[in-house]
Amino acid sequence: MTSKLTSQVRWHSFFFGFAAFALGLSVAFYLFPSAMLLDKWEWWATETGDNPVGIVGYLYLAEDRWRWPLTQTNLLNPPVGINAFYTDLVPIAALIGKFIYGLTGHIHLYFGHWILLAYGMQAFLGWLILTQIGVNRLLAFIGAALFILPSFVARAGHIGLISHWVILLAILAYVRVVKLAGRWETVLWAVALGSVASINPYLLAMCAAIFIAGIAEAARRQRVSASDAVIAIALLLSTSVAWAFALGIFGQGSLPHDLGFGVYSMNLLSPLMPQSSSIPGFAGVLNPTGGQYEGFNYLGAGVIAIGLIALTFYFSSIRRAVSSNPILAVILVGLTVYAVSDKLYLGQQYLVDLGYRKLPGLSTLTSVFRSSGRFFWPVGYCVLIVFIAIIARRFSRSVAAAVLLSAVLVQWIDMRPLLAVTRAGWQVKPELVDRKAFIEATNSYGEFVLYPPSACPVMSERDIIAQLQLIAAQAKLPVNAAFVNRGGPSCADAENRFSKNIAADAVTKNPLVIALKSAWSPTLLVTGATNGFACRETVNLVVCGKNPIDPVFTRLGEEIRPMALGTQRELSAANQGAGVPYLGIGWSLADQYVRWASGPETTIAGRLEKPVCNNLTFKALVTPLSFGNYIAATAKLTLNDIEVGEISFSSPAQQLVQHTISLSGRCVDTIKLGLHFKDLKSPAELGMNPDVRKLSWLFRWFSVTGD
């Protein structure tokens, strides 16, 4: 009888918690297609953005043997491989999937299930935190709906960072450690939160800050001894470090870092100014830097409304909450300062550069955690908890329920544009390649060699590479391209290898070479880089294989018909410029207006519209690389591998170069112009910037004329 009664009491005490979890799941099924959340292959096969990159990393990790670090796979970007951790795949879930694959031989997708878990846990942990601080269970259930903040909904495109529930778990740990937790519970919290390293480093940093604040506050209140506090923090840090070594974050060379701090920040108005809102005139996101979408932290009209009530009528309660948790308050202020970075923006107005990134130690921290705007997430949740607690405690239960229900209604009306954009953005995407034809090709080829590597093309074309990677991964074919969020294969090296030999990255004897047409030059058919391969083209791809009459190969595209090299006109060397089809070896990927020549040899080649027999004139508008006393001043010019002259500069300014080659009646209809440089230096060697490419001249356009 007693056992039954105890069971009933526990069930009733968690009834609203289960309801909150179900509420979170319901929101997920409202926002996302069921096929996605239930991890149907046919849905994820054409998905775009960051998540397919993580799926590719997971597939190759699961199919490879166990290596060290645990997330290393050599099937992606062979033979060197990559650390799949940097494909943002939620490492702990990927490792569990790898283990299951080893037992069953079946790949289990988990991305949709992880999103479901995130939504369910978001509402459940919001409810649990509120009940732990004394809020009535029904009121906590209503308040749980507010934990699905705009900043949470906006993260669905990033499988790791959608896991805001671990931040709430850290806040729950803070509440428990400060008020109730014993020694062993504290130890479990330390290990659990240290293991957030196996989900995402940003979330680990946030959780660690909150947990350390809780331990310090418990020590201040003399709930735990100083020695136990030190042990708990040491255990948190040692667990994090152990995961970092196991996942290859530590122990694999220098700690990965990048630029962007101050760009991917939070606008000072972001928490309060309506964004992606149904309020007229506030449909967009504050983004004066081009990267402050990472700092999108709008709390929502409903949360702001109850905040105004709390601030106006119960400010003393807020002051007491702050004064009774001074260490947490300091941590939250610090997280806010870091979130806005040292370059402060108020709306569209730039205010000041505080320059604190230059302080000792902070230069490394700000390069590792460059997307600083994310660090406001714990602050937003703590503020929300305080507001809900004040409403629940200061009003009668019925009035508090009415206020919170009104806030939820206002919040969801305010979020309608964001919800609509989210729903629209997660519909089934179109096929960017002929999946049926390429799936059939996986049975005839030993690998896919993709160019450029997926870290190199512009973002709009990266999804084409990702869909090809998914096809190769499902067929267990090695693939060279690897998109990782830090470091990764060198684009410049890939350009140089591919322009000399399109199969340079192949690790099997029968590769299928697939290149984006935006990066491919039909000049390669002239220079011999395609030696031994026949090539065909689609709308956006060039596909090359060794057996030109294989029906599987012929179904991949149409016969290539290279354009003739037009004379008497200027041909832009910029991205998608008219001169791109004639660029041979020694060129960097272009930007919108210009392109660098790179390395000791740079070529331009093609078939002429008609034979030239007398004189051939080469012109180009170029700027030589120069810095200080250095200038890339001289190049030898060759025509069809025969030296025909020299071009020299005396000034580092942009200038027009021109050289006329006498053919003396020797007619040519195919040309390969070569520029040959000696003793080139890189911008890094000159102290200009970190670029290590050996650059020579910056081209705007070139032309070839004949008579």
N, C-alpha and C positions, 0 to 999 in steps of 0.2 A: 504494500500500500504506500509506504513512504517512498519507495523507489519510483512508483508510478507518478506520484504527486510531484516529485523532484523533476521527473522527465517532462511533465506538463508545464511546470514553471519555466524550465529552460526553453521549451518550445515557444511558449507565449512571449518570453522575453526577447526572442529573436525573430518573432513573426514579422515585425516591421522591417527588420534587417533583411530577411529573405525577400520581402516585398520591394525594398530599395534595390536589391540586386536585380530583381526582375524588371524594375523600372529602367535601370541602366541598359539591360538587354533589349528592352522594348525600344528605347531610343536608338540603339544600334541598328535594329532591324528596320526602323523607320528611315534612317539615314542611308543605309548601305544595302545593296542587293543581297538577297539570301544566298545566291550562288557564291558570292564573294566571301561572306561570313562563314559559310560551310565549306570553304576551300575546294571549290570545284575547279579542276584543271582548266576546263574550257573557258572559265572566266578570267583567271589570272594569266593565261597565255598571251593575251593582248593588252594587258594593263600597261600603263605608262608611268613615268616619274621615278621616284627613288625606290619604291617597294620591289619592282621587278629586279633591280640590281641586287637587293638582298636575297631574293628567291634564287637568282643565279648563283650567288655565293653559297647559299645553303645546299643547293643540289650538288654542286661540285664537292663541297665539304663532305656531304653524306656519302657520296659515291667513292670518295678516296679512302685510302687506309688511314688508320690513326697515326697522327704525327705530333711533333712538338714544335711550336705551341699547338694547343688542341684545335685551334681554328685555322691551322695552316693546311692549304690544299695545293697540290702541284698539278692538278688537272686543269685549272684555270690559269692562263698565262704560263704554259709549260715552256721549258722544263724548270724554270725558277719557281713558278707558282706565286701565290699571294697569300696574305693573311686575310681570310674571309671576314674576320672581325670588322675590317674597315669597309665592308659592303653594307653595314647597318642591318644585320639579320637577327638581332636579339640572340646573342651567343648561347645563353642557357637553353633556349628553346631549340636552337639548331643542334646543339650537342645531344639533347634528348632525342631529337629526330634522327640523328646519325646512329645513336645506340639502337633505336628501334629498327632502323634499316638494316643494321648488322644482324639483328635477330630474325627479322621477317623477310628481308629482301624487298620490302615495299617502302616507297617514299611517302611520308605523310606530310602534306602541307600544313602549316600552322598559322600563317599570317592572318587569315580571317578569324580563326579561333582566338588569336591573341587580341585582336581588336574587340571581340566579344568580351573577353576576360577584362580588358581595360575598362569598358563601359560598365560592366556589372560591378567590378570592384570599386570604381569611382563613386558610384552612389552608395554602395554598401559601407565602404570605409568612412564616407562622409557621415552616414547615419551613426556608425559605431563611435566615431570621435565625439559627436554631439551627445550621445548617451553617456559616454565616459565623463563628460564635464557636467553632467547633471540635467541635461535637457530631456524633457518628456519624450518617450519613444515615438508617439504619434507626431509630435512637433519635429522631432529629428527626422522622421520619414519625409515630412513635407520639405524640410530644409535640405534633405539629401538631393533633391532635384536641382538645387542651385549650385551644386558642386560640378555640374556639367557646364562649366564656364565656357565663354566663347574661345578663350585661349586653348582649352582642351579640345573642343570640337575642331578647331583649325589645324590640329596636329595629325589628323588621320593619314596624311600622306607620308608619314615617317613612322614606321612600325615600332622603332625603339622609343621615340620621344612621345608616343601616345600613352606611354605607361605612367601617367601622372599618379596612378594609384600608389606607387611606391613613395611618392612625396607625402601622400596622406598617411601611409604606413609609418613614415618617419615622424609625422606629427602625432599619430597615435602613440608611438613609442615615447615621445616627449611627455605626453600626458601621463602615461603609465609610470615612467621612470621617476618623474617629479612627485607623483602622488602615491603610487601603489606598489610598483614592481619590487620584488625581492632580488637577491643577488643572482639567482639562476635565470630568472626572467630577463634581467638586464644583460646577462651573457648571451642569451638567445637573440635578444634584439641587436646586440653588437654584431653577431655573426650574420644575422639575416640582412641587416642594412649594409654591412660590408660586402655582401654578395650581390648587391645592386650593381657592382662592377660588371657582372655577367649580363646585365641588361643594357646599360648605357652609362658612359662616364659622366655626362652632364648630370644625370639623375643621381648618380653616386655622390657627386660633390654637394648637391643640394641636401640629400639625405644625411650625409656625414655632418654637415654644418648644423642641422636641426638636432641630430642625436647628441652631438658634443655639447650643444647648448643645454639639452636636457640633463646630461650627466653633470655639467657644471652647476646648473641650477639646483639639482638634487644635493650636490655637495655643499652649496651655499646654505641650503636649508638644513644641512646636517642629516639628510635622509640616508646618504651613503658616506662612507669614510673616504678620505682623500686617496688612500691606497686602492680601494675598490673603483673609484672614479678613474684613476690612472690605468688600472687593468682593463676596464671596459673600453676606454678610448684606444688603448694599445691593441686590444682584440679587434676592434672595428678596423683600425688601420692595417693590422697584419692580415686580416681576411681580405681586405681590398687589395693589398699588395700581392697576396698569393694568387688571387684571381688575375691580377694584371700580368703576372709572369705566365700563368697558365694560358692566357689569351694572347700573349705576345705583345702586350702594350709596353711592358718592360722586358729587358733582356734581349731585344732584337735591334740593337743600335740606338740611335738617339730617339728621344720621345717625339712622336709626330707633332708637328705644329704648322701653322699657316697664318697668313695675314687676314685681316678683316675686322679686328677689334676696333670699335668705334663706328663701323659700318653696320654690323648686325646687332644693333643696340636697341634699347627701348627709348622711345620718345617720352619726354617728361609728362606729356598729356595723355599718353596711351591708356592708362588705367581708367580715366574718367571721361575722355572725349569719345562720343559715340563713333563706332567704326563697324563696317559691315552691318549696319543698323537699319531698322525700318523707319527711324526718325528722318524726315526729309532733309536731304543735303549731306547725309553722313553714310553714304553707301560704300565708300572706299576705305583704305587703310592708311594711317599716317606712315609715310615712307619717304622722307626727304633725302635719305642717304642711299636709297636703292636697296637697302638690306634690312630696314627696320620692320619688315614683315616678321622677322624673327623675334621682334620685341612687341608683337601684338598681344596686349594684355588688358584689353577692355573688359571691365568687370561686368558690364551689362546693366541696363536700366533698373531691373528689379533689385539687384544687389546694391546699387547706388542709392535707390529709394530707401531701403531699410537702413543703409548707412547714414543717410541724412537724418532719419528719425533718431538713430542712436546718438549721433553727434549733437543734434539740436537739444534733445531732452535728457539724454543720459550720458553726457560727456564724462561725468565723474566716474561712471562705470568703466569707460574705456581707459581713463587715466589709471584706475586701480588695476585693470588687467595688465597694463604696461608696467606699472611700478612693481607689481608682484612677480613679474617675469622679466627682470631687467636684462639678463644675459640674452634671452631669446630676442628681446627688442633690439639690442645692439646688433645681433646677427642679422635680423631682418633689415635693419637700416643698411648694414654692409652689403647685403645682397642687392638691395635697391640701388645703392651707389654703383655697384659693379654692373648692374643691368643697364643703367643709362650710359655707362662707359665714361671716359674722360672727355668725350666730345659731346657736349650737351646741346640738345635740340628741343625747342618749345614749339610744338606744331611744325610749321615749315621754316621757322626762324632758327638759324644757328646762333648759339649764345657764346660759348667759350670752349677752349681746349684746356682742360686741367692738367694734362700731361702726366698723370700718375702711372701710366704704363711704363714710363722710363725709370721708375724706382727699382732698386735692387730686388730681384726675384719676380717682380710683376711682369717684366717683359716676357718671361717664359710662361707664366700663368695666363696672360692675356693672349698669347699666341696658341696655346693649347685649347683654352676655352674662349674662342674668338667670338662665338655667337652669344654675347653677354646678355642680350635681351631676354633670354630664357630664364635667367636667374631670378626674375620677379615671380615666377610661378609659386614658390612656397609663401611669399609675402601675400599674394592674392588670396590663397587658401586660408592663411591665418587671419587675415582681415575679415574674410567671410565668416569664419567660425565665431569670431568675437561679435560680429553684428547679429548673427542668428541667436547666439547665447543671450545677448542683451534683450532682444525681442521676446524670447521664450521666458526669461526670468522677470521682466518688468511688467508684462501684461498677464491678464488672466489667460487660462488655457484657450478658451474660445476666441478671445480677441487676438491672441498671438497666432492661433491657427489661421484666422481670417487675414491677418497682416502677411503672414508667410505665404499663404495661398495666393494672395494678390501679387506679392512680389514674384512668385513663380510664373504667374500669368503674364505680368508685365515683362519679365525676363524673356519668356519664350516668344512673345509678340515682337519684342525688340530684336531678337536673334533670327527672325524669319528669313532675312536675306542671306545670312550666313548658312542657315540650315538648307535653304534652297540651292545655294551654290555648292554645298557639300553633296547634296543628293545628285545634282546634275553632274558633278565632277566624278562620280563613282559609277556611272553607267558603263556598259560594255563598250570598249574601245574598238575601232575598226582595225582590221589587219593591215599592217604597214608593209608586209611582204607576203608573197604567195606561200602561206604556211604549208599547204598540201604538197606543193612541189618541193619545198626545202625539206619537209619531213621525209618525203620519198628519197631525197638525195642523201639523207643520213645513212641509208642502207648501202650506198655505193662509195662513200668517201670515208677516209680515216680521221678527218678533223675538219673544222672550219678555221680558216685564217681570215680574220676580219681586219679591214683597214678603213679609217684609222682606228686604233684602239679606242674603246668606248670612253676613255677619260678625255679624248682629244676633240671629237666633233662638237659642234654647237649643240646646245641643249635640245633644240627642236629636232635634231637628227639622232640624238643619243637613243631615243626610243626604238629606232629601226634596229640599231645594234643590239639592244636589249632583247627584242623579239627573236632575233637570230640566235642570241646566246641561249635563250630558253629552249629553242628547238634543239640546239646542240646538246644542252645539258640533259634534257629528257632522253636523248638518244645515247647519252654517256660518251659523247665525242669530245676530245680535248678542244679547247678554243683559246686563242692567244689573247683576245681582248679582255680587259678587266677594268671595271670602273670602281674605284675606291675613293673614299672621302678624304683621305690623307695620303700623300705620296703616290705610289703606283708607277706603272711603266712610263718611261720617258717618251713623250710625243715626238720630240725632235729626233731621237734615235730611231723611232719607228719610221718616221718620214724618210730618213736617209736610207734605211735598209730596204724599204718597200720600193723606193724610186730606182734602186739598182737591181732588185730581184724581188718580184712580188711574192715569192714563196720563201723569203728569207727567214720568216718566223715559223715555218712548218717544222713539225717534229715527227711526221709520218711521211711515207712515200707517196701517198695519194691524197693530197689536201684539196679542199674546195676553197679557193680564194674568193672572198667577197668584199668589194670596196664600195663605199659611198661615191656616187657620181660627183658630188660636190668636192671630193678630195682626189678623185681619180683623174688622170690626164691621159687621153688617147696617145699622147706622145710616148708613153711607155711601150706602145706597139712598135714604135720606130726605133727606140733606143735599145731594144733587146731585153728590157726588164721582164718581159713576159715570155722569155725563151722557154720553149717546151710546153706552153699553155695556149689553149684557145680560149677566147673570151666572148661573152655575150652580155647584153645589157637589158635592164628593165627600166621602169620610169625613174627609179632612184638608186639603182645598184648596177655594178659591173660584176659579173661572175665568171671566174676562170677555172678551167679544169684541164686535165691532160688528155682526155678522150673526147674530141670534138664531135664525134658521131654517136656518142652514147645518148639514147633517147631521154634518159633521166636528165642529162646535162642540157640537151636542147630545149627541154621544157622549162628551164630556168630563165630564159630570156631570148631576145632577138639578136640577130647578127649585128655587130658593131660596124658603123659606117663613120669613121673619123672625119671631122671637118677639115677642110683644106686651110692651110695657114694663109690667112688673108694678107695681102700686101697693100701698101699705100694707106694704112690707117694705124692709129694708136690703139694698142691692146692693153687694157688694164690688167695689172697683176694682182689686184685685190681679190677678196673673197667673191667668187662667182663672176669675176671679171672676164672680159672677152679673151684675155690672154691665157687663162688658166688651162685650157686644153693642150697648150703647147709647152708647158713647163715640165722639164725633165727632172734630173736629180739636183739636189742641193738647194731646196726651197723649204722655207718654214711654212706652217699653216698661216693663212693670211688673216688680216682683220678687214674691216669694211673698206679701207682705202688703200692700203699698202701691203707689201710682202717683203720679208727679208730673204736675201740670198744667204745660204748657210753652208759652211764647210769649204774645203779647198777647191771644189769644182761645182759649178752651177751651169746647167744646160737649158737651152730652148730648142725644141725640135718639132718638125712637122713636115707634111707634104704640102708643097706649094700649089696654088691654084693653077699655075702654068709654069713651065720650065723657064729658068733665068740663065742667060748665057754670057752676059757682058759684065755687069757690076751688081753686087749685092750690098746694100747699105743697112747697117744695124744702128738703130737709135734707141735711146732709153732715157727717161727722166729718173735720176737716182740721187741718193744721198749716201756718201760713204760713212761707215762707222768711224767715229772719231771721239777722242777724249784726251784732254791735255795735249801732249805732243804726239799722240798716236793718231794715225789715220790709215784706213785701208785704202791706200792710194793707187795701187797698180794691179792690173789683171792682164794676163796674156789671153788673146782671143784665138780660138780655133774654129775652123769650119770643117765638119765631117772628119774630126780628129787630126786635121792638118793645121799647124800654127800659121796664122795669117796677119798677126800684128799685136800691138799692145795698146792698152788704154790706161792713161795716168791722170791723177788729180793733183792739183796743187792747193786746193781749198776744200774745207770740210762742208761747204754749203751745198744745198741742192743744186744740181746742174744737169744740163742736157749733154749726153755723150753721143758721139757719132763716129762710126768707122765704116769706110767703104772698102769692100773686098773686090779686087779685080779677078774675074773668072777666066779672062783671056780666051773666050770662046768655048770654054768647057761648061756645058750646060748641066744644071742640077735641078731636079724636081723634088728632092728630099734633102732637108738640111738638118744638121745638128750643130748649133752654135754653142761653144763652150767658153766659159770664163774661168780662168785658173788663177788661184791666189796662193800666196806663200805667207807663212808666219802670221796667220790671222790670230787675233785675240778675242776673248769673250768679254762681254760687259762685266762679268764677275772678276775676271783677271784685271780689268782696268779700274775696278772699284766703283763702277757706275750703279750696278744693281746685282741681284743674285743670278741673273741669266748666264748659264754656262755654255751656251751655243757659241761656236766660232763664226761670228757674223761678218759679212763683208759690206754689201751695199743694200740699201733700202730702195726698192723699185716701186714707182707709181705706174708707169706704163713702159712698153717697149714697142718697136715696130721693125718690120723687115720690108724693104723695098727693093725692087730689081728692075733692070732694063737690059 
